[in-house]
Amino acid sequence: MIGVAAAVPNMPIVLYNIPARTGNKIDPKTVGKLAAVDNIVGAKDSSGNFSNILGYIDEGKKADPDFAVLSGNDQLILWTLQAGGTGGISGCANAYPHNMAMIYNQFMAGHWEEAYNFFDQYKGGVSHMTLHLLLCRI
């Protein structure tokens, strides 16, 4: 990865951990080492393992206080923010852009309860959407 980063020194790089699709996982210690490379600016974790996200936050911020840690699991975005992460890259934001933006905006404004309320509304919407999609397949 360091060779790739060196080959494109002006391009910001975000690491992407998605072991369900790749069969490999990026260890938090590895993220910490890579976070020290100037143009590796963040990591997205789609493992669904919150302990892994916490490890990325801890190790990444040790190497670079501005290192971005993003949740790729929509259910963990609010908790990632609360733990010191940067936010998330959300697939469901395509269907629920307002709710996802308001989770972030309310959290950043220091309004935890409002952020959680938008998160709770989003969870209900996703459950409804999932049920609808399942019924369409029958």
N, C-alpha and C positions, 0 to 999 in steps of 0.2 A: 504494500500500500504506500509506503514511503516513496518508492520509485515512481509510482503513478502521480503522487502529489508533487514530486520534484519535476516531473515532465510537464505539468501544467501549473506553474507557480502562481499565476494570476487568477486561477479559478478556485473559488471556495468549494471545498469538498465536505459533504455530510456522509458519515458512515451510516450504513443501514443494516441493522440486525433483524433478520427475518428467518430464523432457523427452520420454521415449518416449510419454507419454500426452498431453502438452500441446503439443508441438512447440516449446516455448520452454525455455530454461534460465536459472536464476538465477545470475548471475556472482558469484564470491566477493567482489568489490569492492562489489557491490550489497548482499550480505549484511552486510558490514561497516558500510555506511551505515545499513541498517535495524536492525542490532543496537543502535544508539545510541538507538532509540525505546524508551521505558520498557516498554511492554507487548509488544514483540516479543522473546520470551524464548529463541527457539531456531530451528533449521533442521533439517529432515530431508532428506537427499539420497538419492534412489533412482536416480541416474544410473548407478551401478555404476563410476563414475570416482573412484578413490581420491585422485587429485590434486585433484579438486574438493572432496572432504571435507577434505583438508588445508588448502585455501584457505579453506574455511568456518571451520575451527578457528582459523586464523591471523587472519583478518580479523574474525571475530566476537569473539574474545577481546580483540583490541585495543580494540574499542569497549566491551565489557562483559565483565569476567573471569568472570562467571557465565553467559554465553551458552552455551546447550546446543546441541551438534551431535550429531545422531543419524543413524546409517546406516539406510537403508531397504533396503539390500541385505544379506541375511543372511550372505553370505560375507565381508562386510567389517566386521561388528560387532566382533569381537575386535581387529582392526587399528585400527579407529576408537578404541576404548578406549585402546589402547596409544599412539596418537598424541595423546591429550589430549581426545578427544571424550567425550560423556556416555553413549553406549550406542547403542541402536537401537530402532526400532519394527519388529517382525518379524512377517511373515505366517506364517512357519513355526512361530512360538511357539504357534500354535493346535494344531499337531500334536505339537510337542516342547517343551512348556512347561518341563519339568524341566531339560532340557539347556540351553535358552536362559537360564533363570534362573541355573543353576549357572555358565555361562560368565561372566556378570556378577558373581555373588557371589564366585567364586574369584578373578577378576581384582581386584576391589575389596579382597579380603583379602590381596592380594600374592602369590597362588599362581599364577604364570604357567603352570607346567607342567600343573597341574590344570585351569585354565581352557582351555588348549589341548586337553587330553584330552577334555573335554566338547564342545568345538567339533569335534574330529575324529570323535567318536561321532555328533554331530548330522549332519555331512556324510555319513557312511555311511548314516544313516537316511533322509536326503533322497534319496540316490541310489537306495536300495531303494524308497522311496515313489514316485519318479518312474518307475522301471522297472515297478512294479506298476500304476500308472495307465496307462502306455503299453500294457501287456499287456491291460488291461481294455478298451481301445478296439479291439483287433484282433478 
